Amino acid sequence: MINVSGLKKYYYKSRTFLGGGTDVVKAVDGVSFSVAKGETFGLVGESGSGKSTIAKLLTGIVKPDSGDINIGGDLDIVFQDPYSSLNPCMNVKNIIGESLYIRKVKKDEIEKRIKDILSLVRLEHSVLKKYPHQFSGGERQRIAIARAIVRFPAIVILDEPVSSLDVSIQAGILNLLKDLQDKMGLTYLFISHDLRVVEFMSDHIGVMKDGRLVEIAGSAEIYEDPKHEYTKHLLSSIPRL
Amino acid sequence: MIRGWWEGVTRRMAEEIDVEIKHLTVQTGTKTVINDVSFSLYKGEVLALVGESGSGKTMTALSVLDLLPPELERVRGEIFFNGRNIFDMGREEIRKIRGKEISMVFQEPFTALNPVMNIGTQLSETLIAHGCFKPTPSKVHGPWSIVPAFAKASEGRHGPIMSDQLKHLLSTVKLLDNVLTAYPHELSGGMRQRVMIAMALSCGPSVLILDEPTTALDVSIQKEILDLIKNIQKERALSVLFITHDLSIVNLIADRVCVMRQGKLIEIGMKEKVLNAPEHEYTKMLLGCIPRLGDTRERLPCF
């Protein structure tokens, strides 16, 4: 469903005003992976490791320097921060329906779709006329998920969807994402810095460091038999219960 | 004789308590934000205050410093610090305690730091306010220092803030001296939180309140910050009130745990007991909803 090979994206920062040299930030440096249909691929790594750049490259917001991206279907994204990713001036109906209005879907069809989606993400119909500031973090993230799946995309990119939420709200959102995947056969690219969450969600996991994928393995193998030093470091920094 | 012994015990117990909260009830309008909460923070212990957002844990911490937002009203209850009720103190008296005897680290290190002040100036603010700042006259660098006016101006910009006291403060949180002249946006999240901790420790407080200090950080940075806090706490025998929503962090850092829900205190006890044999259903849920490595569960429990 997703096939990425040799993906590169460098950012250049000129050191002096007259161009006396440049600093290179290798955000993504030769990344290759593939994700099968209906599967969840987890990307894990510290902030600055290039996880979000991969999300931006896949959505086409950022163009790659080199490398191929093949995507077998529609694609939508859920962002990390549910406080800044929803437009504060739009009510929930317009936030969720916007992508349908743009595609000139018929009005009755839009109404029906929005109502279906709301029940899928377990929100009341009364939320439609409310604005983002009236919701808690968990409810906002549900709205963001509803917006991402309203077009019935084949692939959803989840860029740290639970990192800003409480653990109990996080559990609800993770369950919801799994339910939606079962019902709609979605393919997920799940990005997070927390290996526990990635491991819970994913079938395969890629560990990123400094723009490179240092290890790709099945989700059980990664904690049972980590190969790379960095993966071991990530595992050791997780608080145990 | 028994009476004398008993008095000795109670006195010792009273000495060991740093902060004592008694029947604290806080309301906004008709909504009860904190509902009859009582607990004590003993000297040299780490007490974790755990609960979801909206459970009243931050408001409980803010009451300790008498910093409740104006729309919240304390209906009932006392908070004793060193045997004195905080709510009986005058404005100036409580200001002498805030930041000096009891200090607090806030959740979001980016919003807690002033974006237009460099780190050195921000660090010195607390020290100056409490009269603890010892500026060291530092050398002025550069050829312009020959001209007295320039030398003075340059000292004003960088001189005092490069004081040895501030350098020492930064070294306690394992940051380099050059951070003093940096601005918050130049630092990473972990570095900002280290600066916040340095700021809280600057006047040598006996009680430290940490409000979700690692929630905005990556897991690996979180481990570093928690280790740092734990080391400093042991070195200085600080009493720490650690607020979090994540029980797995509690396991790393706390001695005792206090679980709050909807403004009520529902469970309090030693860490080992609460984590291994929780009494309350809600505590069990909070424990269960954290994914673990090698989790075979299909779904996580949640309310």
HADDOCK unambig.tbl for C-alpha pairs under 7 A between the chains (distance, minus, plus):
assign (segid A and resid 46 and name CA) (segid B and resid 218 and name CA) 6.27 0.50 0.50
assign (segid A and resid 47 and name CA) (segid B and resid 218 and name CA) 6.91 0.50 0.50
assign (segid A and resid 166 and name CA) (segid B and resid 52 and name CA) 6.32 0.50 0.50
assign (segid A and resid 166 and name CA) (segid B and resid 53 and name CA) 6.95 0.50 0.50
assign (segid A and resid 166 and name CA) (segid B and resid 245 and name CA) 6.12 0.50 0.50
assign (segid A and resid 167 and name CA) (segid B and resid 245 and name CA) 6.60 0.50 0.50
assign (segid A and resid 167 and name CA) (segid B and resid 246 and name CA) 6.16 0.50 0.50
assign (segid A and resid 167 and name CA) (segid B and resid 289 and name CA) 6.64 0.50 0.50
assign (segid A and resid 167 and name CA) (segid B and resid 290 and name CA) 6.31 0.50 0.50
assign (segid A and resid 168 and name CA) (segid B and resid 286 and name CA) 6.37 0.50 0.50
assign (segid A and resid 168 and name CA) (segid B and resid 289 and name CA) 5.85 0.50 0.50
assign (segid A and resid 168 and name CA) (segid B and resid 302 and name CA) 6.02 0.50 0.50
assign (segid A and resid 171 and name CA) (segid B and resid 289 and name CA) 5.55 0.50 0.50
assign (segid A and resid 171 and name CA) (segid B and resid 300 and name CA) 5.71 0.50 0.50
assign (segid A and resid 171 and name CA) (segid B and resid 301 and name CA) 6.97 0.50 0.50
assign (segid A and resid 171 and name CA) (segid B and resid 302 and name CA) 6.11 0.50 0.50
assign (segid A and resid 172 and name CA) (segid B and resid 302 and name CA) 5.83 0.50 0.50
assign (segid A and resid 175 and name CA) (segid B and resid 299 and name CA) 5.59 0.50 0.50
assign (segid A and resid 175 and name CA) (segid B and resid 300 and name CA) 6.50 0.50 0.50
assign (segid A and resid 193 and name CA) (segid B and resid 218 and name CA) 5.92 0.50 0.50
assign (segid A and resid 193 and name CA) (segid B and resid 219 and name CA) 6.47 0.50 0.50
assign (segid A and resid 194 and name CA) (segid B and resid 219 and name CA) 5.97 0.50 0.50
assign (segid A and resid 196 and name CA) (segid B and resid 291 and name CA) 5.73 0.50 0.50
assign (segid A and resid 196 and name CA) (segid B and resid 292 and name CA) 5.62 0.50 0.50
assign (segid A and resid 196 and name CA) (segid B and resid 293 and name CA) 5.46 0.50 0.50
assign (segid A and resid 197 and name CA) (segid B and resid 291 and name CA) 6.09 0.50 0.50
assign (segid A and resid 199 and name CA) (segid B and resid 293 and name CA) 6.84 0.50 0.50
assign (segid A and resid 200 and name CA) (segid B and resid 291 and name CA) 6.36 0.50 0.50
assign (segid A and resid 200 and name CA) (segid B and resid 295 and name CA) 6.33 0.50 0.50
assign (segid A and resid 220 and name CA) (segid B and resid 294 and name CA) 6.40 0.50 0.50
assign (segid A and resid 223 and name CA) (segid B and resid 293 and name CA) 6.92 0.50 0.50
assign (segid A and resid 234 and name CA) (segid B and resid 220 and name CA) 6.34 0.50 0.50
assign (segid A and resid 237 and name CA) (segid B and resid 219 and name CA) 6.51 0.50 0.50
assign (segid A and resid 237 and name CA) (segid B and resid 220 and name CA) 5.19 0.50 0.50
assign (segid A and resid 237 and name CA) (segid B and resid 223 and name CA) 5.61 0.50 0.50
assign (segid A and resid 238 and name CA) (segid B and resid 219 and name CA) 6.39 0.50 0.50
assign (segid A and resid 239 and name CA) (segid B and resid 248 and name CA) 5.52 0.50 0.50
assign (segid A and resid 239 and name CA) (segid B and resid 249 and name CA) 6.00 0.50 0.50
assign (segid A and resid 239 and name CA) (segid B and resid 252 and name CA) 6.55 0.50 0.50
assign (segid A and resid 240 and name CA) (segid B and resid 248 and name CA) 5.92 0.50 0.50
assign (segid A and resid 241 and name CA) (segid B and resid 248 and name CA) 5.23 0.50 0.50
assign (segid A and resid 241 and name CA) (segid B and resid 251 and name CA) 6.27 0.50 0.50
